[in-house]
């Protein structure tokens, strides 16, 4: 990852490694396929977003605008 960071800096611009880059390097070294990196990235983001929503419900006034909506699309097919 450090070599990649240096190459990107020389060719494009400074690109400091973040936690996602470090995680990708560790998963690669452990032999995981690239989709595993996406999976781990998504898991981390879901945990963070869940914490933000929980905090909003607990500590803040609701900020979502709610208004009545009437569906005017195609009716569902009966089974």
JOJO-V731420 format. One record per pair of residues at least 24 apart in sequence whose ideal C-beta (glycine too) atoms are under 8 Angstrom apart, sorted by the first residue. I is the first residue (numbers start at 0). J is the second residue. D is the distance in Angstrom with one decimal. If there is no record, write none. Layout:
I|J|D / I|J|D
//
This chain:
0|24|4.2
//
